[in-house]
Amino acid sequence: MNINIIGAGPAGLYFGLLMKKQNPGHQIVILERNAPNATFGWGVVFSDKTLSYLRDADPQTYIEIISNFETWDNVDIVHRDEKITVRGNKFSGISRLKLLRILQHRCTELGVELQFQTEAVDFDSLTKCDLLIGADGVNSGVRARYSDTFKPALSFRSNKYIWYGTRRLFDGLTLTFRENADGVFAAEADEMAAAVAETRRRLSVGAARR
């Protein structure tokens, strides 16, 4: 099969490597508008159940992923300044950029062709394949191009979702709930977010010194 995949996020990359692993004869090309080291979002969290799927699907990628994990089994819930700890909820997290690099390497190793900084605009050419996969995120060009078929809908709500980094360390996953005159605030914090923020701080300091 000739397969074109638009979008080199975790979904596009993982689909590509699994299809190539299933049949090395597949000709698979993944197009990505951004550079290979560009990402949006800091980390990806997996449950034990999800990890079992990754282990069964491709053990080599699974081993590489878990060797770069931060793992915790507790969830701390803070409500009205009272903390309750619930254990037995095993989660593991990895920085999104590290995950992408692992998947990129595995795809290349298997023979999947990766084309970065390539905008998918010529759909007439891209559809000349046996299978076209749209894995290009929220602003999907594939979804827009075939909107009459997919009939996507987008609506805006009042909730705000914001990423913040901090050097404060958290003992596992912490869910904090606060309410004031402006409404209800819910914060999800974990040790991985703090580690990523510290890594970025060190990188910025190193760049400034150079």
C-alpha positions, 0 to 999 in steps of 0.5 A: 500500500502507498500511505500518505500521513499528514501530521507528525505528532504522536498519532501520525508517527505511531500509526506510520511505524505500526503499519510499516512494522506490519508490512515492510512493503508499505510505502509510507510518507509522513508530512509535517509543517513544523520542524522535527524539534518543534512541539506544542505541549509539554508532556504526555501521561500514560496509564498502566493500561495504555502502556500495556497496549504500547508494549503489545504493539511494539515492544522496542518503542515501549522499552525506549519510552518507559526508560525516559519516564517519570512515574508516580502512583499517588493522586493528591486532591486539595480542596478547601486547603485540605489534602487527601492522598489516593494511592494505587493510581499508577501514571507515567509521564514523558516530555512530548518532545522526547516522545516525538524524538523516540517515534521519529527515530523508530519510524526512520529505522523502519523505513518510514519517510519523514518530510518536515517543514512541508505544508500539505497543500496539494491534496489532489496529489496527496490523494493519489495513494491507497490511504490518506491519513489526516493526523494534523491536529486541531487546525487540520487541513484535511478536515477543512478540505473535506469538511462536507464529508466530515462535517466538523463543528467548533464552538467556543466556551467560557472556560480557560485552559492555560499551561504554566511552568514552575520550579516547585516540586510536586509529590506525584499528581496534584489536583487543586480546586479553588473558588473565588469571586471570579469563579472556580479554578482547577489546577493539575500539577505534577513532578514532570511539569516542574522537571520540564520547567527546570530543564527549559530554565537550564537551557535558556541559561546555557544559551545566554552564556554562549 
